[in-house]
Amino acid sequence: MNDQSPGFEARLRQIGAERYHDKHPFHQLLHSGGCTLDQVRAWVVNRYYYQSRIPMKDAAFMSRVEDPNLRRIWRSRIEDHDGRAEGEGGIARWLKLAEGVGLDPDYVSSAQGVLPATRFAVDAYVRFVREQPLLPAVASSLTELFAPQIHEQRIAGLLANYDFANDQTISYFKQRLNEAPKDVAFGLQWVLDNAVTQSDQDAAAAALTFKTEVLWAQLDALYSAYVAPGRIPPGGWQPHEGLL
């Protein structure tokens, strides 16, 4: 480990403290019970696109990794989202949430109705991980450092404020409380061990900043389309589309 790692880790954590999307007005609205059911549905439709691309970006990352040990460890991230069999994994659990809010899971998994800005942001993230050097690619995943807190807030907020919330519909978030810590512990240590120069550390910090912007941009798009000013762009999900 490099000698600057304590200060470097603090730098990474400060990025989350300032930029993580738990501070976005849409999440504050969602967790406080202020969203209408259609606004929740819009979030579910758009967030699915992000969830569905996570194993794709991880597979793209692994295709460039020459170290078998790193591939073995990283492989669990794909299994966490895809499962080991049909009907398992985080994506399947997200579709249970979709069903719980009255959406047809087939409609949601088709990615119809995804906002253009959501699509652009998520695709940019996949492309970043596929094309950037391994260090920034791994560093971009470190938003997971800040995820447990938002999952805890979301679980409590959904259960307290929405009739659709139950153990089945919020199972995605509960499971991530178990999965994310092991991923981020490895990812953080790998970044600390491999960011040996100031240039390395700057690149890792920039990658993490980029990822917070990917997450923030998705919520900006949701807020603009479904809260204020409420201008849904062409191709965006319209309320009453894709319902069960």
C-alpha positions in Angstrom: 0.0 0.0 0.0 1.3 3.5 -0.8 2.2 5.8 2.1 -0.5 8.4 1.1 -3.4 6.0 1.3 -5.1 7.4 4.4 -5.2 10.9 2.9 -6.2 9.4 -0.5 -9.0 7.4 1.1 -10.3 10.5 2.8 -10.2 12.3 -0.5 -12.4 9.6 -2.1 -14.8 9.6 0.8 -15.1 13.4 0.6 -16.3 13.0 -3.0 -19.2 10.9 -1.8 -19.9 13.3 1.1 -20.3 16.2 -1.4 -21.6 14.5 -4.6 -23.4 11.3 -3.9 -27.0 11.2 -5.1 -28.6 10.7 -1.7 -28.6 14.5 -1.6 -30.7 14.8 -4.8 -34.2 16.3 -4.4 -35.8 13.3 -6.1 -34.4 10.9 -3.5 -35.5 13.1 -0.7 -39.0 13.2 -2.2 -39.0 9.5 -2.7 -37.8 8.5 0.8 -40.1 10.9 2.6 -43.2 9.6 0.9 -43.7 12.6 -1.3 -43.7 10.8 -4.7 -46.9 9.9 -6.4 -47.3 6.3 -7.6 -46.6 7.4 -11.2 -43.4 9.1 -10.1 -42.3 5.9 -8.3 -43.1 3.9 -11.5 -41.0 6.3 -13.6 -38.1 5.8 -11.2 -38.5 2.0 -11.4 -38.6 2.1 -15.2 -35.5 4.2 -15.5 -33.5 2.7 -12.7 -34.0 -0.7 -14.3 -31.9 0.4 -17.2 -29.0 1.2 -14.9 -29.4 -2.1 -13.0 -29.5 -4.2 -16.2 -26.3 -2.6 -17.5 -24.2 -3.2 -14.3 -23.4 -6.9 -15.2 -22.7 -5.8 -18.7 -20.1 -3.2 -17.6 -18.6 -5.8 -15.2 -18.3 -8.3 -18.1 -16.7 -5.6 -20.2 -14.2 -4.9 -17.4 -13.4 -8.6 -16.9 -12.7 -9.1 -20.6 -9.7 -6.8 -20.2 -8.3 -8.3 -16.9 -5.3 -10.6 -17.3 -5.0 -11.5 -13.6 -7.1 -14.6 -12.9 -7.5 -13.8 -9.3 -9.0 -10.4 -10.0 -11.4 -12.0 -12.5 -12.5 -14.6 -10.0 -13.2 -12.0 -7.4 -15.0 -9.7 -9.8 -17.1 -12.4 -11.2 -19.3 -12.5 -8.1 -20.6 -9.0 -9.1 -22.1 -10.4 -12.3 -23.7 -13.3 -10.3 -25.1 -10.9 -7.8 -27.1 -9.2 -10.5 -27.8 -11.9 -13.0 -28.1 -14.8 -10.4 -27.0 -18.3 -11.1 -30.3 -19.3 -12.6 -33.3 -17.6 -14.1 -35.4 -15.7 -11.6 -32.5 -15.2 -9.3 -30.3 -12.1 -8.7 -30.6 -8.4 -8.3 -32.3 -7.8 -11.7 -35.0 -10.3 -10.9 -35.5 -8.7 -7.5 -35.8 -5.3 -9.2 -38.6 -6.7 -11.5 -40.4 -7.8 -8.3 -40.4 -4.2 -7.3 -41.7 -3.3 -10.7 -44.6 -5.8 -10.4 -45.3 -4.5 -6.9 -45.8 -0.9 -8.2 -48.2 -2.2 -10.9 -45.8 -2.4 -13.8 -45.6 -5.3 -16.3 -42.1 -6.8 -15.7 -41.9 -7.5 -19.4 -42.5 -3.9 -20.3 -39.8 -2.8 -17.8 -37.2 -5.3 -19.0 -37.8 -4.2 -22.6 -36.3 -0.8 -21.6 -39.1 1.0 -23.4 -39.9 4.3 -21.9 -36.3 4.9 -20.5 -35.6 8.6 -20.6 -33.0 9.7 -23.2 -30.8 11.3 -20.6 -30.9 8.1 -18.5 -29.9 6.0 -21.5 -27.0 8.4 -22.4 -25.7 8.5 -18.8 -25.8 4.8 -18.2 -24.3 4.0 -21.6 -21.5 6.5 -20.9 -20.7 4.6 -17.7 -20.5 1.2 -19.5 -18.3 2.8 -22.1 -16.1 4.3 -19.5 -15.5 1.0 -17.7 -14.9 -0.8 -21.0 -12.4 1.8 -22.4 -10.5 3.4 -19.4 -7.5 1.9 -17.7 -8.2 -0.6 -15.0 -7.6 1.7 -12.1 -10.2 4.4 -13.0 -12.5 1.6 -14.1 -12.4 0.0 -10.6 -12.5 3.4 -8.9 -15.7 4.3 -10.6 -17.4 1.5 -8.7 -16.5 3.0 -5.4 -19.9 4.8 -5.1 -20.7 1.6 -3.3 -18.9 3.1 -0.4 -21.9 5.3 0.1 -24.6 2.9 -0.9 -25.5 1.2 2.4 -26.7 4.5 3.9 -29.0 5.2 1.0 -30.4 1.7 1.0 -31.2 1.9 4.7 -32.9 5.2 4.1 -34.8 3.8 1.2 -36.0 0.7 3.0 -37.2 2.7 6.0 -38.8 5.4 3.8 -40.6 3.0 1.4 -41.9 0.8 4.2 -43.2 3.8 6.2 -44.8 5.6 3.3 -46.0 3.3 0.5 -48.5 0.5 0.4 -46.6 -1.4 -2.2 -43.6 -1.8 0.0 -43.1 -5.2 1.7 -40.3 -7.7 2.1 -40.7 -9.0 -1.4 -40.8 -5.6 -3.2 -37.9 -4.1 -1.3 -35.8 -7.3 -1.4 -33.3 -5.8 -3.9 -32.2 -3.2 -1.4 -32.1 -5.6 1.6 -29.9 -7.9 -0.4 -27.5 -5.1 -1.5 -26.9 -4.4 2.2 -25.3 -7.9 2.3 -23.6 -7.8 -1.1 -22.2 -4.3 -1.4 -19.8 -4.3 1.6 -17.7 -7.2 0.3 -17.5 -5.6 -3.2 -16.5 -2.2 -1.9 -14.0 -3.6 0.7 -12.1 -5.3 -2.1 -12.5 -2.5 -4.6 -11.4 0.2 -2.2 -8.3 -1.8 -1.1 -7.4 -2.6 -4.7 -7.6 1.1 -5.6 -5.5 2.1 -2.6 -2.9 -0.5 -3.4 -2.7 0.4 -7.1 -2.9 4.2 -7.0 0.8 4.6 -6.3 1.4 8.0 -7.9 -0.3 11.4 -7.6 -1.4 11.0 -11.2 -2.9 7.6 -10.3 -4.8 9.1 -7.4 -6.1 12.0 -9.5 -7.3 9.6 -12.1 -9.1 7.5 -9.5 -10.7 10.5 -7.9 -11.8 11.8 -11.3 -13.4 8.4 -12.1 -15.3 8.4 -8.8 -16.5 11.9 -9.5 -17.6 10.9 -13.0 -19.7 8.0 -11.5 -21.4 10.3 -9.0 -22.3 12.5 -12.0 -23.8 9.5 -13.9 -26.0 8.8 -10.9 -27.0 12.4 -10.4 -27.8 12.9 -14.1 -30.3 10.1 -14.0 -32.2 11.8 -11.1 -32.0 15.2 -12.8 -33.7 13.6 -15.8 -36.4 12.0 -13.6 -37.1 15.2 -11.7 -37.4 17.3 -14.9 -39.7 14.8 -16.6 -42.0 13.8 -13.7 -41.8 16.4 -11.0 -40.9 19.9 -12.2 -41.4 21.2 -14.8 -43.0 17.8 -15.7 -41.9 17.8 -19.3 -41.6 14.2 -20.5 -39.3 14.0 -23.6 -40.3 12.0 -26.6 -39.9 8.3 -25.9 -40.1 8.7 -22.2 -42.4 6.6 -20.1 -45.9 8.0 -20.0 -48.1 7.3 -17.0 -50.5 4.4 -17.6 -48.1 2.7 -20.1 -46.8 -0.7 -19.4 -49.1 -1.5 -16.5 -50.2 -4.9 -15.4 
